[in-house]
Structures are given as C-alpha cells and as structure tokens.
C-alpha cells in the first residue's frame, strides 16, 4: 500500500500549504483552488513543516518575479518534501526542473483540475466527513471587506513584451449572469468593494461575438446589485467602450477610477510594443473623460528603457506625463521576458539607463501627485476602512485609491466617541498629504445598516 493510500485508509485529513505570488489575477486563481481543496476536505496548513504538500502558484512574467518564485520554491522545499509548482512559471516546465529537478510536479496556469488530481495522487483523498461547505464566491485571501472579481481569462493581444497569450491562452470571457451571481454572493457576505479584473477588462466579451456581452452591459448589470458595493475597474485600455462607461462613474454606479496601463507615449516605442500608438488621441480621450466626470481618478503604468527607446522617446514620455497629470503612476524599467518578441529587438538600453529613466519619471510624478493630493485639503471625503491598529489609528482609502497599489489615508487620533471597525464607511476631512498618502480627521461613521452607500463628492 502506498503512503497516500495508507493515509486515505486511516482517515487522515491531508494538510496543504499554499503560496500565491504575482498579480491579483493569480490571487483569484489561488482563491478558487483553495475553495476546491476545502470543499474536498483538505485542511490548509500555514506551517509548511507540518504540511503534506505545498502548492506554489507562481508568477513568471518578468525576471524579478521568476526569482521570487524560485525563492518561494526553495523555502517550501526546505520544509516539505512534496512541492507542486503551478501558475505562470509552471508553463516553463524545463526552466523549473533545471533549477529544482525534484519538485513533485510542474503544472501550468488554468489547470486547477490537474492540480487537484495531482494533490490526490501525492497525499490521498480526505474522508467524506472532512468535506466543507464553501460559499458560491469561494474563499477570500483579501480582507473580508473587499474582493477581486475576474471577468475573463487570457488575452487576444500580442504585445511584444508580453507572453500572457502563450501562458494563459486567448481571451475567454465569463457569462454576465455568472459574474453577477458571484458579485451578489460577495455582497451578501459583507464585501463592500469589488475590483473588476481581467488581462484587458475593456476587451471583455469580444470573443463572444453576440453584441450582448461587453463591459458596458456588465456595468449595467452591476447597477442592479443590491446592496450596491463600491465597484472599481482595473486593467482598462482606452477605447470607445470606456467612453460609454464614464457616465456610470459620474452617476455613482461604479467608482470614478480607471486603471489604464498606457506603457509609453512615444508613437515609435508604442509601435514597437505593438500597442495603440495614437497618444494624442489618448490624451484627447482622457480630457473628454474628465469633462464628463471631473471626479475621475486615473492611474497608469509605464515602461522605461524599452529596446529602441532613445532620449527623444523618453522626453516624449516625460512631456506626456507632465501634460496629462495622471493621479497615480507606476514605472518599471524594462526587463526581458523569456519568449517575448522584444528580447530580439535592436537598440538595447543599458540597465542603469533604464533604472535612471524610471527614477526621473517617478520624481516627476511625485511632484504631480503631491500637487493633486494637496488639492484635497479641507475636503470631507467618503472612505473605506482597511485597518484599525491596536493604538486606534485608522488606515483608510477614498474611492480614488485602490488597495495595495495606491496611497492610503491615516487618521491618527480619531474621535473616541465614534466607533469604527475594519470595512466601515466613514467621512473624514483631509488635513495633510505627501506625494503618496494623506492624513485626515474623522467626521462620522456612515456605514449603512440596510444598504451600502455610494456618496458622490
């Protein structure tokens, strides 16, 4: 009898450790996997030395992420003999096995059923009495008051610096009714903020070809959620569909917040990236959005030092950032992605130049962000509470900040007569700020008893 069969025969409940690395899309995959494990009766184990197996949901998009994944594998293997590597780096099986030939299995992304079968083969199946009831929307690895909601898998674009279509396949959109059912379940569980994600959220429904599945129709369906949570759109590319969504933001159906990964502003570099290259059109579109919804907050990401980027191209990027005055910006020095077309491009920019350009861009954005946050001084804004420390300090966010990637609001000495807990909605007046974060005074707790408000400024 094998060890796995023996554990099963003795009614042993296997203990599984899980590591989730990378982006929120990976986090959602980990949540779904953990939900399935619990439903089957497995126990989760945070102490890997006590686990029967450890599953590592890796990121393999850029080299620093690959190194982080390798470090996680090393750490897990030092504590547990059965380590399963899954996720994006799992699609590069040979690369993983070259570094760690004795891992128990290497499995690519989007293969949850294969992972579950592998776990059963390695550690056995729990007894039926161990099975657990899991909510329809699954286990959350986020704080209980906010959650990510993935609306599509894969991507139909082929940007020269990206291999997501190779790792995760082409675009596959979920039916609207399934998304709404999950959203309603999240709301029923007390989730007050839902962050909509996909590789390209604005591309949602393109593969369906039915005219009734797109981001606009989805947001119309979101409007009927009761109670209505904060709804935040991530990974949205400039397009006609986004133009039509801005009125939803003005009306308060979804948050006045757009995460738009523009990547660059030089038409030449954008062409090399195989990205939309009409940056003037993009600028005009952003101006139009702000005219419709002056409240709109926009964040974006840019890559510096892409192969072929000259000083002139970089100056074009700086000029664009200065002109468009985005609210939040993330900057990444270019890094080769194994298998990406850009690896073979001419005009390689030295690494120190890539990093220096990123530093210069972030210094510029810090000035812009400092000025924009200063404009909020004296304003009373609605916020969601992410944490209340043991000392009583409140850490919150306005509707203009997404968790983990944007700044926060600190309320250092709140009124002791106003009871506040994690997940509450509050009104607070901004008193100070720096280039990223703000400080405020607590005005009142506006957490509803029967429905979740969305209050326009």
Protein Blocks (a to p, Z undefined) as FASTA:
>chain_A
ZZklmmmmnopacddddddehjfklmmmmmmmmmmmmmnopacdfblmlpfbdcddddfk
bmmlmmmmmmmmmmmmmmocbdcdehjllmmmmlmmmmmmmbfbdcdehilmlmmmmmmm
mnopadfklpccddfkopafbdfkbccddfbecjfbdcfkbcklmmnopaddddfklmmm
mmmmmmmnopabdcdddfblmlgoklnonopacfklmmmmmmmgccddddddehiacdfk
lmmmmmmmmnomaccdddddehpacfklmmmnopafblmlmmmmmmmmmmmmmmbccddd
ddehiahiafklmmmmmmmmmmnopabdcdddddddehiaklmpghiacfklmmmmmmmm
mmmmmmmmmmmmmmmgoiacddddfbdcfkopacdddfkbcehkaccdddfbgcfklccd
ehiacddddfbdcfkbccdddfbdcbdfkbccdddZZ
